[in-house]
Amino acid sequence: MLSTAIIVFREVFEIVLIVGIVIAATRSVPRRWMAVGMGFGLGIFGSLLVAFFTGEISEFAEGFGQEYFNAGILFTAAAFIGWTLIWMKRHAREMKAHFTRVGEAVAEGRLPYISISIVIALAILREGAEISLFLSGQYFSHVATVAELAAGSFIGVAGGSFVGALLYFGLIRISPRAFLQITSWLLALVVAGMIVQGVGSLTAAGAFESLSFTLWDTSWLLSEDNLAGRSLKALIGYTAQPSAIQLIAFVSTLVFLAIALKIAGRPVQKPQPLVSAE
């Protein structure tokens, strides 16, 4: 439930930020709320389609390499979320400027009215697809129950919407950049945990035999069956009896994300104009 709440909170917060930027830039546009509502509807519909087809594929795969399917869903969700983290780190400022320009262009009549709906729909579709893939991976790999996923999703949606709305109306003053940076590292742990769970599914199917031996057993200290153990399993892929390949996967994923985020955060060096000698 904890990892679900973190994922959904982050994605909803990003959606609220994007919608807030567009709304602020289109204050002079009549009936803008109709365009915003249309964008929300299209984005949510697209996200539900992603969830539907993921479920259909799961039913088709049942009994035919289910472990490989579960691993594939987990790896896909982890790759999608990890790529988004790196992309956001690199292009957050450009994205804000882009959405502002789109809103201003609509307000000035240089872009069609439907542009508002398209921008919001695409933003919701991207974030919604991440949420759908993550929830599917957690459910099909039996990491969380439907009730836990529903509760985590509710907390995430409510929290992300509330904090985003407070920020938009100026009732709280926090740096969105610093806030997203903190949640980025939490999501990095979630991504590493999903990779560990995916590797665990492949190991159960007979892969990585030479590295599938158990390193230690901490079930006496923290069982996977109690609330704390289940929460850590969902958040960082905790297992009381990790294999060598799972430890390698966890550490490698965190190292890769740390390096990638560090590189993505570097300022872009603009080429200096050539000065001709006179």
VEXVEX-43157 format. One record per residue (C-alpha): x, y, z; residue in one letter. Coordinates in steps of 0.2 Angstrom, whole numbers, plus 5000, padded with zeros to 4 digits. Example, Ala and Ser with C-alpha at 12.3 -4.5 7.8 and 13.67 -1.06 7.14 Angstrom:
BEGIN
5062 4978 5039 a .
5068 4995 5036 s .
//
This chain:
BEGIN
5000 5000 5000 m .
5014 5012 5004 l .
5023 5010 4987 s .
5006 5012 4978 t .
5002 5028 4988 a .
5020 5035 4984 i .
5018 5031 4965 i .
5000 5038 4963 v .
5004 5053 4974 f .
5019 5058 4963 r .
5010 5055 4947 e .
4994 5065 4952 v .
5005 5079 4959 f .
5013 5080 4942 e .
4996 5080 4933 i .
4990 5094 4945 v .
5006 5104 4941 l .
5004 5103 4922 i .
4985 5107 4923 v .
4989 5122 4935 g .
5002 5129 4922 i .
4990 5127 4908 v .
4975 5135 4917 i .
4986 5149 4923 a .
4991 5153 4905 a .
4973 5152 4898 t .
4964 5163 4911 r .
4957 5174 4897 s .
4951 5159 4887 v .
4932 5157 4888 p .
4925 5140 4892 r .
4942 5134 4896 r .
4935 5122 4909 w .
4926 5113 4896 m .
4943 5110 4887 a .
4951 5105 4903 v .
4937 5093 4907 g .
4938 5085 4890 m .
4956 5083 4892 g .
4954 5074 4909 f .
4941 5063 4901 g .
4951 5058 4886 l .
4967 5055 4897 g .
4958 5044 4910 i .
4949 5034 4896 f .
4966 5031 4888 g .
4974 5025 4905 s .
4959 5013 4908 l .
4962 5006 4891 l .
4980 5002 4896 v .
4974 4994 4912 a .
4961 4984 4902 f .
4973 4977 4889 f .
4986 4973 4902 t .
4973 4962 4911 g .
4968 4954 4895 e .
4986 4949 4891 i .
4988 4942 4909 s .
4973 4931 4907 e .
4979 4925 4890 f .
4996 4921 4898 a .
4989 4912 4913 e .
4996 4894 4913 g .
5009 4898 4899 f .
5024 4905 4908 g .
5015 4916 4921 q .
5031 4919 4929 e .
5039 4927 4914 y .
5023 4937 4911 f .
5024 4944 4929 n .
5042 4948 4927 a .
5039 4957 4910 g .
5025 4968 4918 i .
5037 4972 4932 l .
5052 4976 4921 f .
5041 4986 4909 t .
5034 4997 4923 a .
5051 4999 4931 a .
5058 5004 4915 a .
5044 5016 4911 f .
5045 5024 4928 i .
5064 5025 4928 g .
5064 5033 4911 w .
5052 5046 4917 t .
5062 5050 4932 l .
5077 5053 4921 i .
5068 5063 4908 w .
5059 5074 4921 m .
5076 5078 4929 k .
5083 5083 4912 r .
5068 5093 4905 h .
5057 5099 4920 a .
5061 5117 4916 r .
5058 5115 4898 e .
5042 5106 4901 m .
5035 5121 4911 k .
5040 5133 4898 a .
5032 5123 4885 h .
5015 5121 4893 f .
5015 5140 4897 t .
5019 5144 4879 r .
5005 5132 4873 v .
4992 5140 4885 g .
4997 5158 4880 e .
4996 5153 4862 a .
4978 5147 4864 v .
4974 5163 4874 a .
4981 5173 4859 e .
4972 5163 4846 g .
4988 5156 4838 r .
4983 5138 4843 l .
4966 5130 4842 p .
4955 5128 4857 y .
4957 5109 4857 i .
4975 5111 4861 s .
4971 5113 4879 i .
4962 5096 4879 s .
4976 5088 4870 i .
4990 5094 4881 v .
4980 5089 4897 i .
4975 5072 4890 a .
4993 5067 4885 l .
4999 5072 4902 a .
4986 5061 4911 i .
4988 5047 4899 l .
5007 5046 4902 r .
5005 5047 4921 e .
4990 5035 4920 g .
4999 5022 4910 a .
5013 5022 4923 e .
5001 5020 4937 i .
4992 5006 4927 s .
5008 4996 4924 l .
5014 4998 4942 f .
4997 4992 4949 l .
4996 4977 4937 s .
5014 4972 4942 g .
5010 4973 4960 q .
4994 4963 4958 y .
4999 4950 4946 f .
5015 4946 4956 s .
5004 4944 4972 h .
5014 4958 4981 v .
4998 4967 4986 a .
4980 4963 4987 t .
4966 4973 4978 v .
4961 4981 4994 a .
4979 4987 4997 e .
4981 4994 4980 l .
4964 5003 4981 a .
4968 5010 4998 a .
4985 5016 4992 g .
4978 5023 4976 s .
4965 5033 4986 f .
4978 5040 4998 i .
4989 5044 4983 g .
4976 5053 4973 v .
4969 5063 4988 a .
4986 5068 4994 g .
4993 5073 4977 g .
4977 5083 4972 s .
4977 5091 4989 f .
4996 5096 4989 v .
4995 5102 4971 g .
4979 5112 4974 a .
4987 5121 4989 l .
5002 5125 4979 l .
4992 5131 4964 y .
4981 5143 4975 f .
4997 5149 4985 g .
4991 5142 5001 l .
5008 5134 5004 i .
5025 5138 4998 r .
5036 5124 4993 i .
5048 5122 4979 s .
5041 5110 4966 p .
5058 5106 4960 r .
5064 5101 4978 a .
5048 5091 4981 f .
5050 5081 4965 l .
5068 5078 4969 q .
5063 5070 4986 i .
5050 5059 4978 t .
5061 5054 4964 s .
5073 5045 4976 w .
5058 5037 4984 l .
5053 5031 4967 l .
5070 5025 4963 a .
5069 5013 4978 l .
5052 5008 4971 v .
5060 5004 4954 v .
5074 4994 4961 a .
5061 4984 4971 g .
5051 4980 4956 m .
5067 4974 4947 i .
5070 4963 4962 v .
5053 4956 4961 q .
5054 4953 4943 g .
5071 4944 4945 v .
5062 4934 4959 g .
5049 4928 4946 s .
5062 4923 4934 l .
5072 4914 4947 t .
5056 4904 4952 a .
5055 4899 4933 a .
5072 4892 4933 g .
5082 4907 4927 a .
5099 4912 4934 f .
5102 4895 4942 e .
5121 4899 4946 s .
5116 4915 4956 l .
5099 4909 4964 s .
5107 4903 4980 f .
5101 4912 4996 t .
5112 4924 5004 l .
5104 4926 5021 w .
5087 4923 5030 d .
5080 4938 5040 t .
5063 4930 5042 s .
5066 4929 5061 w .
5068 4948 5062 l .
5056 4954 5049 l .
5043 4941 5041 s .
5036 4945 5024 e .
5019 4940 5030 d .
5017 4954 5043 n .
5012 4972 5039 l .
5030 4979 5040 a .
5037 4966 5029 g .
5023 4967 5016 r .
5025 4986 5015 s .
5044 4985 5013 l .
5042 4971 5000 k .
5030 4982 4990 a .
5041 4998 4992 l .
5059 4991 4989 i .
5056 4973 4985 g .
5061 4966 5002 y .
5063 4947 5003 t .
5068 4938 5019 a .
5078 4926 5009 q .
5086 4936 4994 p .
5096 4927 4981 s .
5113 4933 4975 a .
5105 4939 4958 i .
5092 4949 4967 q .
5105 4958 4977 l .
5115 4962 4962 i .
5099 4968 4953 a .
5094 4979 4967 f .
5112 4987 4969 v .
5114 4989 4950 s .
5098 4997 4948 t .
5101 5010 4961 l .
5119 5014 4955 v .
5112 5016 4937 f .
5098 5028 4942 l .
5110 5038 4953 a .
5122 5040 4939 i .
5109 5043 4926 a .
5100 5056 4937 l .
5117 5065 4941 k .
5121 5066 4922 i .
5103 5072 4918 a .
5104 5085 4931 g .
5119 5094 4924 r .
5116 5110 4915 p .
5116 5110 4896 v .
5132 5119 4889 q .
5127 5131 4876 k .
5139 5132 4862 p .
5149 5148 4862 q .
5148 5159 4846 p .
5163 5159 4835 l .
5172 5176 4836 v .
5181 5180 4820 s .
5198 5189 4822 a .
5199 5206 4813 e .
//
